[in-house]
Amino acid sequence: MISTSPGRLTSLLLDLSTREAEVSRADDLGPRFRLVSIAGDSLKGVAWSPGDMVQVVVVGAALLGPWEVRSYTPLAFDPATGTAEVLWYVHGGGPGSGWAASATAGTPCRLVGPRRAVPLRTSRRPLVFFGDETSFGTAVALRATPSGDGDVRFVFEVDSVEESRAVLARFGLTDAALVARDAGDSHLDEVEHEVLTAYRSAGAGVLTGKASSIQRLYRALRAAGARGRDITNVPYWAPGKKGLKGH
Ligand SMILES: Cc1cc2nc3c(=O)[nH]c(=O)nc-3n(C[C@H](O)[C@H](O)[C@H](O)COP(=O)(O)OP(=O)(O)OC[C@H]3O[C@@H](n4cnc5c(N)ncnc54)[C@H](O)[C@@H]3O)c2cc1C
């Protein structure tokens, strides 16, 4: 009879369910943004569509745990070299944020995916795209779709307009509407105005980022006559909740 020790079984399961890679490069793009390249043979030849997410194991190296995964959207993915580039928002309040803050070239990394999150390839154009700092990578990924981002109006709610503008400019996104958050969410009036105005000429919308903002904008769009199938919603985070998975 073959006996398998729990340690071996655990690492076998981990090997089967995750891809092993490592950080090949990590650069600060601002006080709260970090561009992290993750590369590995296990990512070579893998199918990726813009808007797909990967789940990174940010706590724990063995399935017996504790371990936690967090979801991120590669802004680019090269199956030839097996490299995923992720723009991390380092908000400072969770293990995913902490993992990115300390990641440097050579940091080992395990991930799951890529798998479907926001179907950017099939999103109709013209399009209004709403999000926040966590959505910048998804916004950049729109470039890699056949329709590109030329016919997309970007609207973002952000903590720092200045920092966000500088980060987006590095990726050539210079004409986004950036609205500064305020504690009572009254900035959402302006966000809603921007999104509704853009939707009137676009006819299609993608809403990502903070769950409560998406909910409000979805209601406003529906009240303005948008059909449910013209709007894609994928909440990326919510205050007090850990590790949303995009569905
Ligand atoms: C499909 C999908 C794609 C995503 N793509 C990206 C991406 O490309 N880049 C990226 O940076 N993020 C992305 N996110 C968001 C990211 O997964 C969340 O922000 C996640 O919660 C971060 O994990 P954490 O361990 O840092 O915080 P968690 O442990 O998950 O959360 C702890 C607490 O931190 C707070 N928190 C979480 N996120 C934020 C935030 N953004 N701002 C302020 N407070 C926050 C909440 O109060 C939460 O309760 C994506 C999420 C999904 C579902």
The ligand as an SDF file (V2000), in Angstrom:
LIG
                    3D

 53 58  0  0  0  0  0  0  0  0999 V2000
  -12.0070   40.7470  -10.6230 C   0  0  0  0  0  0  0  0  0  0  0  0
  -11.1620   41.6720   -9.7530 C   0  0  0  0  0  0  0  0  0  0  0  0
  -10.0740   42.3180  -10.3090 C   0  0  0  0  0  0  0  0  0  0  0  0
   -9.2890   43.2040   -9.5190 C   0  0  0  0  0  0  0  0  0  0  0  0
   -8.2030   43.8140  -10.0840 N   0  0  0  0  0  0  0  0  0  0  0  0
   -7.3980   44.6070   -9.3080 C   0  0  0  0  0  0  0  0  0  0  0  0
   -6.2090   45.1920   -9.8560 C   0  0  0  0  0  0  0  0  0  0  0  0
   -5.8270   44.9670  -11.0150 O   0  0  0  0  0  0  0  0  0  0  0  0
   -5.4630   45.9940   -9.0280 N   0  0  0  0  0  0  0  0  0  0  0  0
   -5.8240   46.2220   -7.7110 C   0  0  0  0  0  0  0  0  0  0  0  0
   -5.1150   46.9690   -7.0000 O   0  0  0  0  0  0  0  0  0  0  0  0
   -6.9440   45.6730   -7.1860 N   0  0  0  0  0  0  0  0  0  0  0  0
   -7.7250   44.8630   -7.9380 C   0  0  0  0  0  0  0  0  0  0  0  0
   -8.8380   44.2900   -7.4070 N   0  0  0  0  0  0  0  0  0  0  0  0
   -9.2260   44.6650   -6.0290 C   0  0  0  0  0  0  0  0  0  0  0  0
   -8.5200   43.8530   -4.9540 C   0  0  0  0  0  0  0  0  0  0  0  0
   -8.7000   42.4760   -5.1560 O   0  0  0  0  0  0  0  0  0  0  0  0
   -9.1500   44.2850   -3.5970 C   0  0  0  0  0  0  0  0  0  0  0  0
   -8.8670   45.6240   -3.3100 O   0  0  0  0  0  0  0  0  0  0  0  0
   -8.7270   43.3830   -2.4590 C   0  0  0  0  0  0  0  0  0  0  0  0
   -9.6480   43.5470   -1.3870 O   0  0  0  0  0  0  0  0  0  0  0  0
   -7.3280   43.6970   -1.9750 C   0  0  0  0  0  0  0  0  0  0  0  0
   -6.9720   42.7370   -1.0140 O   0  0  0  0  0  0  0  0  0  0  0  0
   -6.3260   43.1340    0.3830 P   0  0  0  0  0  0  0  0  0  0  0  0
   -5.8330   41.8690    0.9730 O   0  0  0  0  0  0  0  0  0  0  0  0
   -5.3720   44.2560    0.1640 O   0  0  0  0  0  0  0  0  0  0  0  0
   -7.5420   43.6790    1.2230 O   0  0  0  0  0  0  0  0  0  0  0  0
   -8.7030   42.7360    1.8940 P   0  0  0  0  0  0  0  0  0  0  0  0
   -8.1480   41.8720    2.9640 O   0  0  0  0  0  0  0  0  0  0  0  0
   -9.4370   42.0610    0.7890 O   0  0  0  0  0  0  0  0  0  0  0  0
   -9.6400   43.8310    2.5050 O   0  0  0  0  0  0  0  0  0  0  0  0
   -9.4020   44.3920    3.8010 C   0  0  0  0  0  0  0  0  0  0  0  0
  -10.1270   45.7000    3.8790 C   0  0  0  0  0  0  0  0  0  0  0  0
   -9.4190   46.6450    3.0920 O   0  0  0  0  0  0  0  0  0  0  0  0
  -10.3380   47.5430    2.5180 C   0  0  0  0  0  0  0  0  0  0  0  0
  -10.0310   47.6610    1.0690 N   0  0  0  0  0  0  0  0  0  0  0  0
   -9.9430   46.6650    0.1500 C   0  0  0  0  0  0  0  0  0  0  0  0
   -9.6450   47.1820   -1.0550 N   0  0  0  0  0  0  0  0  0  0  0  0
   -9.5690   48.5270   -0.8900 C   0  0  0  0  0  0  0  0  0  0  0  0
   -9.3080   49.6020   -1.7560 C   0  0  0  0  0  0  0  0  0  0  0  0
   -9.0440   49.4280   -3.0580 N   0  0  0  0  0  0  0  0  0  0  0  0
   -9.3210   50.8690   -1.2350 N   0  0  0  0  0  0  0  0  0  0  0  0
   -9.5660   51.0800    0.0720 C   0  0  0  0  0  0  0  0  0  0  0  0
   -9.8190   50.0850    0.9540 N   0  0  0  0  0  0  0  0  0  0  0  0
   -9.8200   48.8230    0.4680 C   0  0  0  0  0  0  0  0  0  0  0  0
  -11.7370   47.0360    2.8070 C   0  0  0  0  0  0  0  0  0  0  0  0
  -12.3110   47.7790    3.8570 O   0  0  0  0  0  0  0  0  0  0  0  0
  -11.5210   45.6400    3.2800 C   0  0  0  0  0  0  0  0  0  0  0  0
  -12.4290   45.2360    4.2100 O   0  0  0  0  0  0  0  0  0  0  0  0
   -9.6310   43.4170   -8.1550 C   0  0  0  0  0  0  0  0  0  0  0  0
  -10.7240   42.7350   -7.5980 C   0  0  0  0  0  0  0  0  0  0  0  0
  -11.4800   41.8710   -8.3800 C   0  0  0  0  0  0  0  0  0  0  0  0
  -12.6610   41.1670   -7.7510 C   0  0  0  0  0  0  0  0  0  0  0  0
  1  2  1  0
  2  3  1  0
  2 52  2  0
  3  4  2  0
  4  5  1  0
  4 50  1  0
  5  6  2  0
  6  7  1  0
  6 13  1  0
  7  8  2  0
  7  9  1  0
  9 10  1  0
 10 11  2  0
 10 12  1  0
 12 13  2  0
 13 14  1  0
 14 15  1  0
 14 50  1  0
 15 16  1  0
 16 17  1  0
 16 18  1  0
 18 19  1  0
 18 20  1  0
 20 21  1  0
 20 22  1  0
 22 23  1  0
 23 24  1  0
 24 25  2  0
 24 26  1  0
 24 27  1  0
 27 28  1  0
 28 29  2  0
 28 30  1  0
 28 31  1  0
 31 32  1  0
 32 33  1  0
 33 34  1  0
 33 48  1  0
 34 35  1  0
 35 36  1  0
 35 46  1  0
 36 37  1  0
 36 45  1  0
 37 38  2  0
 38 39  1  0
 39 40  1  0
 39 45  2  0
 40 41  1  0
 40 42  2  0
 42 43  1  0
 43 44  2  0
 44 45  1  0
 46 47  1  0
 46 48  1  0
 48 49  1  0
 50 51  2  0
 51 52  1  0
 52 53  1  0
M  END
$$$$
